[in-house]
Amino acid sequence: MTRPALRLILLGFFLISASSAPVKKTQDVNIYSFYINSTVTSRYATTIITSRVANRLNESQEIFFEVKIPKNAFISKFRMTIDGKSYDGVVKEKADAQQQYSQAVSQGQSAGLIKSVGRTLEEFKTSVNVAALSKVTFELTYEELLTRRLGKYELLINAQPMQTVADFKIDVHIHEKPGISFLEVTGGLSTNDLANAIKTTRADSDAWVTFYPTREQQTKCKDCDKNGLKGDLLISYDVERQNPNGEMKVSNGYFVHNFAPLDLQSIPKNVVFIIDRSGSMHGKKIKQTRLALLKILSDLSEDDHFGLITFDSQVDLWKRELLKATKANLDDAKSFVKKITDRGSTDINAAVLEGVNMFKRQPQAGSASILILLTDGDPTSGETNTERIMSNVRKAIGSKFPLYCLGFGYDVNFDFLTKMSLENNGVARRIYEDSDADLQLQGFYDEVAVPLLTDIQLNYIGVSNLTQNNFALYFNGSEIVVSGQITDNNVESISTEVIAISKGSKVTYQNTVTTKDVIDVPSEHEDFVERLWAYLTVKQLLDKHVLLEGPEKEAVKNEALKLSLKYQFVTSLTSMVVTKPQEGDVEVADKPKEGKESHRPPVSRYPSFTPRTGYGPPGPSDYDYDLLYASRLRVPASRPRVRGSRPSVRGSRLRVPDFYGRSGYYAFDTPNRAPTHVTRTLVAPTQSAVLAVRNNRFLLPADGQTKPLCFDVPIPHKLKLLQDSALGFSMNGKSRGSKTGFQQIIIHYKTNHHLTINTSSINYNDGQNNVQYLWGQEPSQHEQEGIILILRDNEMDVTIGSIRVVIVLHKKRKDVFLWPAVWQQPKNVTLSGILGKDKISYEEIQGSTLKIMDNDVKASWDEMTDYRFPSAPVVRCWLVPFQAVMNGEISDFTVTQM
């Protein structure tokens, strides 16, 4: 494990094939658009993968959509759109889905099985038969609560489209109300030339990460080749924690409490390592176990006590009692570890009970006790009945301390380890047989190395349907999350109380929060607290379901099923069914237990696929994911279209090529705006001054600072927005007379390429021909002489050389305007213009005084709307005078001709 933290993993790619041949040439299929959009609000991540594919052939062919998602996530939506008609997946109880599936199979339709791959990944795969010169759009949504480990949350996005994509975008927006304390982007897709395609922006409670690589860049990452991207972006972050009582959020009758206090002394721990040395641990496994133990022993604190137990059919103790982690004791223990060799069978029962007895023989007051079991197989010696072993261990431990079970490899009985851990307030983790197995072991230990609180109880007044609210241990770098429903919507506040044991004393945290606080999140995510509660509740109910028997087990199952169906979560109790009604074709997506094959058999007439290895550490989920499908969706053949060549102008309508080279006609007109006179200021204005002067406010990210700078440019003006003289590139903008934004932006490249963007249309002229686009038309692209134009619903994406700009069209009621955003610019090249500065450094001196380029600058802490994003979020920034950051006057950045 390279780092023991939760990784949210997306792997989107297509495998293209037809029934007549196992593999089709990728040029026959054009993935013309591939978006991954992830929104993280208070640790709850909603991710949407959208792929648009065109069949370029004059005959139909099968197109496969395949993505990998984290095992800990729940799929909540899937849609295919074909010729304007959408086919939605519906989550049903597994038995109902099975019946529908069986009916399809009985009618002679074929079925296929896809099983999970990798450490933390589940695979979703589907296919559709796409008619000649037609298109299909796939959209998959899934949700997950990010877990804090070692002081950070991690969002891992993996991309492997299997071909270069003209319109490739990854957008991540993180919103955390307390503020974001740090943000880091690493991974294979952040290396080489691709680093320049990554843009990060931070502003108090929000962070944005965008990744817009050009086609050329998509072949230049560490593991990329002519088939395009192959790698990951790892986005790590944490939040500010100024309130020791934690963070409470209330919305739509639900609340969530994130509790992770700082400034606590670590509690001394007693840890016993129970190590399997049976014959199946032979070779690399035992070597990596020794390496990991040696490193872990070196990390023990002097206040800790520890013990070592090795076992096969015989149980051996390094020492009969726990010893303090002194240098002499650690050196002796390391010598013992170096001599561990594999032999014999596996007596798990005797080994774990001996570990419990070590704690009972030598209780340590004021400390936290932890048992860690590492094994790679089933019990084969002594007591071999797993139910009796679990009963023995449960009675011996008596809820006094947790048992963590690490299962090495795939031969281990992971269900047994999972249940035994859950019964004893621990977790089970799979250790994968790989070159980093020793790092995986070390990483897990790091997560539990520093206990800060024990016996934690979280109490709330005026709430119901709580998720788990009592915890045995709280470790440094982790987080406790509790959610529930508010019983009375008329109450104005919620009282919280957290009682726990710290080092040597009892501690209490109390707080009261208002229920009337409005959470500033996009409208499409305003129900995130309710969905977070549902997600966490279902997860915990499924864990309980593993432990219970009889009527209690059935009741818990029914409650988990009811919530899964209500919130359309694909869980181990539900399946997603995708049906094309007029033909009765059926696809069923299941989520069975980890390592188990589905009972539905594979059928050979589908093309075979090579499983891909996953990335990152093992996740906490106990389930794997299977996709099963019956038959293939058939798309009616569309009317053949004539391929076009160069676009031509016909009056006020212009012929525009689409993704197939076909052409169509579009009309356009351009509104006129009247300018008005305004004044300007030379000092940092207050918010009231902003209203008086009517200006455009620009955001300037600060290097190494969480607070960005911003500055005002009075309007109206014709501005030099961006210029690269060496490249022959310039972008100018005409601001509106008395309102925010621009009414026209024109881009020039060399002497013959001109792109004119208005609020109703876009015109591209290459010196010989015009191409006209209308805002709102279907996504289109145009490539010529190193210029790539991509039109989306409300964005014009322009790439020229190593410069990439996006012009966003904003519509606020009847108010329509443009806003430019620079998402990529060449390294080590100084660009001029209002947007020419990529980042700037400053230092906060005292109060509202900043040190910028060796000058003391008076600033005001203000807010602005960041129009670079279609969502137009409001952010806070240090408002500074224009001259302080631009080294010039406004007149130096104006032009007379657009």
N, C-alpha and C positions, 0 to 999 in steps of 0.2 A: 504494500500500500504506500503510495508516494506521500499521501497526506490523509489522515483520518478525518475527513469532513464530508458532509453530505454533498453530493454532486448531482446537480440537475443536468441530465444528459439528453441531448437531442441528436439523432443521427438520421438525416434525411437523404435518401437517394433513390434512384429508380433502377430497376433491372428490366431491360427492354427485350421482349421476345415475342415470337408468334408461334402458332402451332406447327407451322411448316418447317421451322428451324429453331434450334435452341437459342440462338443469339442473333439479333438484327443489328445492322450498323447504326451507330448512334446518330448519324446524320439523317436517318429516316425519321427520327423523333427529335423534336426540338423542345427542350425544357426552357420555355422562353421567360419564365418568371418563377422565382423560388424565394419565398419569404419565411423567416422565422421571427415571430414577434412574441416576446416574453415580458409580461408585466408583473412585477413583484411588489405587492402592497402589504406592508407589515409582515414580511416573511412568507406570505402566501403567493405562490407563483402560478399564474395562468399563462400557458404557452400555446400559441396557435402556429401550426405549420401549414403553409399554403403553397401548393405547387400547381402551376399551369403548364400543360403539355399540349403540343400540336403534333398531329400525325401528318407528315409531309408527303406520304405516299398517296398514289392514286388507288390504293386498295386498303381495306381495313386491316388492322393489326392489334394484337394484345399489348396493352401498356400496364406495367406493374408500378404500384406505389408502395414503397417500403420505408418505414421509419422505425427507429429505435427510441424508446422512451424509458425513463427510470422506473425500476420495479416498484418504487415507493409511490408512484403517481397513479391517479385514477383517470382514465380516459373519460371525458364527459360529452364529447361531440365528434361525430364524423359525418362528412358530407361529400358527395360527388356531384358535380354539376356538368351536364352533358347537353349540348345544344340548347342551353338556356333552361333546362329542366333539372331540378335538384332531387337527389336521392339521399335521405337522411337516415342515419343509424338510430335505432330505438333500443334502449336498454330494457331487457325483460328478465324475469326470473329464469334461471338456468334451465329448469324443466320445460318451461314454455318455449324457450329458444331451441332446446333439443328437439321438441316435437315438430317445430317448423322446419328445422334442419332435416330431420328424418323423413318428413314428407317429400322434401325436395330430392333427397337421395333415392327414395322409393320410386320416384318418377323417372329414374335413370339419369339424373343430373350428377355430375362428378363432384368429388370433394377433395380437399387438400389439407394438409397439416403443416403448420409452421410452428416451431418451438422456440423458446427463448434462447438467447446467446449471451455470452459475456458475464461480467461480474455483477453489474447493476442495471443491466439492460433487459427490456422486453421488446419483442419485435412485433410490429404491426405491418401486415402486408395484405394488399388487395390488388385486384386487377380489373380491367374493363376492356372490352373490345371496342376500339375507336374507329369510326368510319373514315373513309378516305378524306383527306384534307379537312378533318374535323379536330375539335379540341376537347379536353377534359380538364376540370379543375378539382383537385383533391384538397380537402381541408380537415385537419385533425386538431382537436383541442384536448389538452389534459391539464390537470391541476395537482399541486403538491405543496405541502407545508415544508419550507426549508428548515433544517435542523442546525442549530449552532454547535460547532465542534471546534475546540482549540481556539476559541475567540473569534470565529469568523463563520460566515455563511458562504457557500460556494455554488455558483451556477455554472455548469459545464455545458457548453453548446458544441456539438460535434457535427460537422458538415462533410458530406461525401456525395455530391450529386451525380457522379459518374460521367459528367461532361461539364464543360464550361457553360455558364449561364449568363446571358447578357444582363438580365435584371435580377441580380442576386442581392438580397438584403437581410441582415440580421439587426433587429432593433430590440434593445433591452431598456426598459424604464423601471427604475427602483424608486419607490416612494416609502420613506420611513419618517414618521412624524417627529421623533426625537432628534433627528439629524443623522447624517452618515459620517462616521468617524474616519473611515478610510475606504478606498476603492482601488483595486488593482486588477489589471487585465494581463493574463499570461496565456501560455498554451502554444501549440504548434502553429496556429493561424496568426499568431502575433509576431512571427519571426520573418526575417528577410524582407522582401519588398511589401509583404502584406501588412507590416506594422503601420505603414502609411495610410492604410485603408481603415484603420481603427480610430474612432473619435470618441473621447470621453468628455462629459460635461458634468460638473457637480455644482449644486446650489442648495445649501442648507439641507432640506429634507428630501431632495431628489438627486438622482444620478441617471445619466443617459449614456449608454454605450451603443455606438452604431458601427457596423462593419459592412462597407459597400465596396467590395473588391471589383475591379474591372476584369474583363475576360482574360486579359494578359496576365494580371496579377494572380488569377486563380490557378495558374500553372507554376507558381514560383514559391510556394511555401516549402517547408522542410521535406514533407512527404508528398507534395503535389506532383503531378505529371500532366501529360497532355489531356488526361481525362478530368482534370479540374481539381477542385479542393478535396483535401483529405487530411483532416486534422480537427483541432478543437480550440475554442476560446474558453478560458477559465476565468470567470469573473468572481473575485473574492471581495467581500465587504463586511463591515460591522457597523453598529449603530452607537450613537452617544448614549451613555447611561448615567445621567446626572441625578436621576431620582432613585434612591435606594429601594423604594417601594415597588419599583417596576413600572411598566407602561400599560395603561388600560385604554382600550378602544371600545366605544359603544356605537352601534349602528343598527337601525331597523329592528330593535328588540333583542339584540344579541350583543355579547361582549366577549373580548379576549384579553387575557392578562399575561403579559410576558414578564417573567421575573428572573433577573440575573444580577444579584447584588455584587458590588465590587468592594474592595478595601476590607476583605475578611482575611483573618489569619487561617492558614491551612491547618487542617486537623491531622495529627499524626495517624498513620494508617498501619494496619496489620494486613499483610498480603501473603497468601500461600499460593504458590504456583504448583499445579498438579500436572505433570508432564507424561504423556504417553510415550513409552519407549518400546512398544511391541514391534514385532518383525515387519509389520506393514509400514513403519516409519523409516525403513531402510533407505540409505542413500541421501539424496538431496534434502528430504524432509527433516531428517535428524540434524544434518549440518546447519540448515537455516534456523532450526529451533535453538541450537546451541548459540549461534551468532546473536539471535534476538535476545536470549536470556542474558548473555554477557553485557549487551548494551543496556538492558532494563536494569540489571543490578547496579550498573554504574550511575544510573539516574535516581536511585533511591535516596531519600533524604535521611539525614542522621537521626531524625526523630522517629523514623519508621522502624517497624519490626517485620521480619520476613521469615518464610520457611520454604523449603523445596522438597517436593515429593516426586519420585519417578515410579512408574508402574508398568508392568506387563501382567503376567499371571501372579507376580509377586510385587509387593509394595515396599519401596525403600525410602527412608527419610534421610536427608542430609544431616539434620539434627532433630532430636525428638521434640524440642521446644522452639518457640519463636525467639530469634535473636535480633538484637539491635543492629542497625545497618552501619556499624563502624567499619573503618578501613580494613582491619584485621579480619572481621567476619566476612566482609565482601570478598576479600582476596581468597579466603578459604572456600567460599561458595562458588567462586568462578573456577577454581580448580576442580570442584565436584562436577560442575556443568560441563567442562571440557572432556570429562571421562564418560559422559552419558552415551551409551551405545544401544542399538536396537536389538531386541531379542524377544522371544516368547509371544504369548497371547495377551488378551486385554481384559483386565478386571477393573472396570470403571467403578463399580459399586464400592469395593473395598478402598480404592484410592480416595474417592471423594469423602467417604465417611472418616478416613484417617485425617484428611484436611480439616474437617469439622472438629474432630477431637483435639487437634492442635490448638484451636481457638478456645475450646472448653477447658483444656488443661492450664491455660495461661491467659485468662481474660485481662484485657488492657483497658482500664477505665479512661474515658475521655478520648477514645480513638475510634477510627472507622475500620471495620474488618471486611476484607474482600477475598473471595475464593475465585481463582481463575483456572479453569480446566482446559487443557489442550489435548485433543484426541483426533485420530483420523479414521476410526472404524467403529463397528458395533461391539458391544460387550460379548466376549467369547470365552471368558473364564470366570469362575466364581458364580455370583448371581448374574444370570444372563437375561432374565425376564425384565424388560424395560419398565413395565408398570410397577413391579416390586422395587426396582432400583429407585424410581422417582418417589415412591412412597417412603422408602427408607431415608432418602436424602431430605425430603420435605419435613419429616418428623425430626430428623437430627438437627437441621438448621433452625426450624421453628420460627421463621421470619426474622431472625436476629441479624442477618447480614445477607448480602447478595451473592449469587453464584453466576459467574459469567462463563459461558461455554464457547470455545473456539473450535470449530470443525475444520480440520485440515483436509482439503481436497473434496472430490465428489463421491467417494465411496462411503463417507461417513453417514450415519443415520441422523440427518439434520433435523427431522421432525422430533425425534427423541430429545436432542439437545435443546431445541427451541422450547419444547414444553417444560423440560426440567429447569431451564433458565427462568421462564415466565413464572413458574410456580414459586421461585425463590428470589423474586424482585430483581432479576438480572436480564440480560439479553444474550442471544446467540449470534455469533458472527462467523461467516464462512471465511476461511483463509485459503486463498487460491494457490494451487501448485504452479508457481511461476518464479521468475528470477527475483522478484521483489517480495517473496513470502516473508522473509525476515523483517522487512520494513512494514509489512502489514501487521505483523505481531507487535512490533514496537509501537506502531501507530495506535493500535487499540489500547495498549497500556498507557500511552500518553493521555488518552481521553479520561482515564480513571485515576491518574497518578496523583491528583491534588484535590482531595475532598475538602469542601469548605463548610458544608452544612449537613446535618443528619436529621432524620425524623421530621421532615418538612410537612406541615399541614397548612393548606390555604383555605380560608373560610370567607364566605360572601353572604351578605344579607340582601334579600329581595330577589333571589335568582333561583333557577331550577335547571334540571337536566344538565348538570355539570359533567364535564369530562373529568378524568382522573385528577384529584386534588390533594392526594397525599403521596409523598415520595420518600424513599429510604435515604437517598443521598443526592446532594447537589455538588457537581464537580466544577472546578475552575475551567472557564472557557465554554461551558454549556449554557443551557437556558431551560427554565421550566415554563410550560405553556398550559394555561387552563382557559377553557371557554364554556359558555353556558347561555341560557335564555333568561331574559328579564321577565319576572312573573307579572309585574304591574307596569304597563307602559306609561302610567301617569306619574310614576316616581321620578324625582328630579336628580337623584344621586344614588350611587352604589357604594357601600362601605366594604372595604377589604381588610383582612387580617391574616398575616403570615406568621406562624409560630414555628420555630426551628431550634435546633441545638447547634451552637457554634463552638469554637474551641474553648472549652471550659465553662460555658454559660448558655443560658437560654436567651434567645433573641426574639423580638416581636417587631413586625413591620405593620403599620396601620396607615390606611389612606382612604379618602373619600373622593370620588370623581363624579362629575355631573353627567347625566345621561343625555344632555341636550347638545353636547359638543358635536359639531358637524365635521365629519372626516373629509378632508379635501382629496377626493379620488375621482377619476373619470366615471361618468354615469354608468358605463357598461360594467364597472367593477364595484358599484356601490353596495352590492350584496355580499361582498367578500367576507365579512365577519360571519355571516350566517353560513356561507359555504365552508369557511374554515372550521366552524363548529361541527358541521356535518361531516367533513373529511376526518377530523380528529376523533369524533364519536364513532364513526364506522371503523376506523383503524383499531381503536381500543376494544370495541365490541368483537371484532374478529379475533383479537388476541384472547379475550375471555372465552370465546367459543372453543378455542383450542383446549382450554383447561377444564371446562365444565362437563357434566354428564347429565343425562336424564332430562326432566322438564325444564330445568334452568338453562341447559344448553340450547333447547329448542326455542325458548323465549328470547334468548340473546340473538340467536340466528334470525328469528322473525323481525326483531327490531333493526338489526343491521340490514336485512333485506329491504324493509320498508324505507329506510333512509336512502339506500342505494338506488332504489327505483325513483324515489321522489326527486333526488338530485342528479339522476341519470349518470351514476358512477358505475363503471365496469369494475366489479370486485370479484372475489372468489365465489360469490353467490349469484352473480348476474352475468348476462352475456349481452353483447350488442349485436342486433340483427339489422342487416342492410338488405332491403327488398326492393326489387323493381316490379311493382304490382301487376302491370299488364302481362308480364311473362312469368311471374312467380319465381324468379331467380332469387336465391337466398345466400347471404353471407353471415356467418356467426363468429363473433369475437369473444373468446373466453379468457379467464384469468385463473388457471388451476394452480395447485401448490408447487413450490419450487422443486425442480428436479424430477417432476412426475410427468409422464407422457399422457396426452389426452387419450380418452377412450375412442375417439373417432379416428379411424385408420386413414393413412395417406393414400392418395390415388396417383398412379405413376404418369398419367397423361399430361400433368402439369410440368412445366420446366423445373428442373432442380436448381437449388441455389446453395452456394457455399456459405456456411455460417461465418459471421465476422466476429473477431475477438473484441470484447468490450474494453472500456477504459475505466480507470479510477478504482477506488477502494470498494469493497463489498458494502452493499446497502443493508439497512435493517429490515427490509421487507421479507416476508416469509413466502412470497408467491412469485411464480413465473407467469408468463403470458403466452397464450396460444391464439393464433388466428385460424379459423376454419372457414372454408367457404364451399358453397354448393353451386355448381354451374358457373357460367361467366355472364356478366351483363353484356347485352348486345345493343349497340347503338345503331339506330336506323341510319342508313346511308344518306348523306346530305347531297344536295344538288351540286354537281361538279362546277368548279369555278375556274375561270381562265387566269393563269398566272400573268401578272403584270411585269413590266420592266421599269423604265424610268418614269417617275411621276410627271404628269402634265397639268397645266393650268387651263381651266375652262371657265372664263368669266369669274363670277363670285363663288363658284364651286370648284374644288380642286381634287384631283384624283390622288389618293394616298395609299401607298402599299401597306399591307398588314403583314403578319408573321409568316404568311405562306407565299408572299409575293403577289397576292391578289390585290385588287384595288377597289376603292369606293369613293363616294363623293361627300364632301363636308362643306357646309356654309359657315360664314363667319361675319362678325362686325365688331367694332371697337368703340366703346363709350369715350366721351371726352370729359376731362376734369378741369375745373377752373382753379388756378392757383390763387393764393392769398398771401399777403405780406405777413411775416413774423419777425420777432426780434430774437437775439441769441444771448446767452450768458457765458461768462468766462470763468465762473466758479461753480463748484458742485451745487446744483439746484436742489431745492427741497421738492417734495411731491407737489405742493401747491404751485411751485414754479413750473413744473412739468405741464400742468394743465394750462398755464398761461401762455407758454411759448409755443406749444404744439410742435413736437419734434418726433423724430424716430429714435428709439433707444436701442442700442446695440450691446450685446453681451460679449465679454472678452474673457475667456477662461484664464485662470491664473495658474502658473506652473508651481506645483507643490503646495497650493493653498486650497482649502475647501470652499472659500468664499470667492466667487468670481467678481470681476470688475464690470462696470457698465458705463456707457457714456452716451450723451445726447447729440444728435445732429439736427439743427433747426430745419424746418421745411417752409416753402418748397425749394428744392434744389435738383439739379441734374448732377448726380454724384458719380465719381470714379470709384466703383465698388472694388474691383480687383484688376490687377494688371501684371502680366509677365512679359516684359519686352523681349526677352530672349526667345520665348516661345511664339511670340506674335499673338498673344491672347489678351483680350481686355473685356471687362464686363461693366457696363454703366447702367444706372437706374434713375428713373424719373419719379421722384416722390409725388404724392398726391397733394393737392392744394391745401387742405386743412384737416387732413385725416392721417391716421397711421398707415404705413406701408407704401408700396410703389404701384403706380398705374402701368408702368412699362419698364422692362429690363431687356437690354440688348447685349448680345455677346458677339464679339468679332474675333475671327481666327485667321491669321495671315491676311491676305488682301481680298480673298474671294468668298470666305465663309461668314455668313451673318445669320444670327438667330434672334428674331424679334418676338418677345413674349409679352402679350397683353392679358387682360383679365378675361378675355373671351376666346382667344385663339393664340396659336403659336405658328410663326412662319419661318421656315428655314430656306435660305437661298445659298446655292453653291457657286454662283456666278453664271450658271446656265439654266438651272431649273429651280422651281419653288416647290416645297412640300408644306402643306398646310394641315394643322391638327386643330381639333376643337377640344377644350376642356370637357371632361365627362364622357368622351368616347371610350371605346374599348382600349385596354392597354396596347400600345404600339411601340415599335422601335425602328430606328434608322441608323445604319452604319455607313460611313463613307470617309475615306482618306483620314483615318485616325480619329474621327469624331463619332461618338456613340450618343444617340438621343433616345431616351426611354420616357414615354408618356404614361403616367398612371392617372388615377381618378383626379387627384389634386396635386400632383407633383410632376415637374419636368426635370428629369435627371440628365445632366450633361457631363460627359467625360471627354476631355481633350488633352491628350498626352497624359501627364501625371496630375492634372487638375480635375477635380470632380466637384461640381456644384449642383445643388438641387434648388429649384425655384418652387416654392410652395404657394398654392392658391388658397387663400383663406376666405371663407364666406361666413359673415356674422349678420344674420338676418338678411337685409338687403345690401349690406356693406360688403364689397368684394375688393380684395387687394392682393398684391404679390409680396413675397418676402424671400430674399436670397439666403442660402446657407452654403458655406464652403465645407465640404466633408473630406476633401483630400487635397493636399498641395505638395509640391516636390520638396524633398529634404534638402537642407543646406542651401536653399535658394530664397532670397529676400524678395517678396512680392510687395507691390505698392497698392494703395487704395484703402478705402474704409475697412475692408475685410482682409487686408493683407497680413495682419498680425495673427499668427496661429495661437500663441500664448504669450503671457507677459508675467514677469516676476514682480512681487512687491513684498513689503514687510510692514506689519502693523506696529507702529511706534508707540503711540499713546492716544487713547480715546479714539477719535475719528481721523487721526493723522496717519497717512501711509507714506512709506518711503518707496518711490517709484523712479527707477533710473537715476538714483542718487539725489532725487529732489523730494522735499517734504510737500505732500499734497493733502489738502483738506478734502475729506470725503464725507458723504452721508450714507447711512445704511437705509437703502430704499428697496423698492420692488419693481419688477417689470414683467411683461408678458414675453415669453421666449417664442417668437413666431417662426423660429427655424424648424419647429416640430408642428405637424398638422394639429396635434392636440392643444397647442398653444398654452403650455403650463405657466403659471405665475411663479416666479422665483425671486429670491432676495439677492441683492448685490451691493457692492460698494460703488456708489455713483460718484464719478470723478470728472473733472473738466476734460473736454475734448483734447485740449492741447497737452495735457499731462501724459496721455498715452499715445497720441498720434504724432507728436513732435512737429506740429504745424498748425496752420489756421484752416478754417473750413474752406476758404477760397483755394487752398492748395489741393483740395480734393473734389473740386467741381469741374465740369466740362461744359463747353458751349454747345457742342453737338453730341447727340447720343451715338 
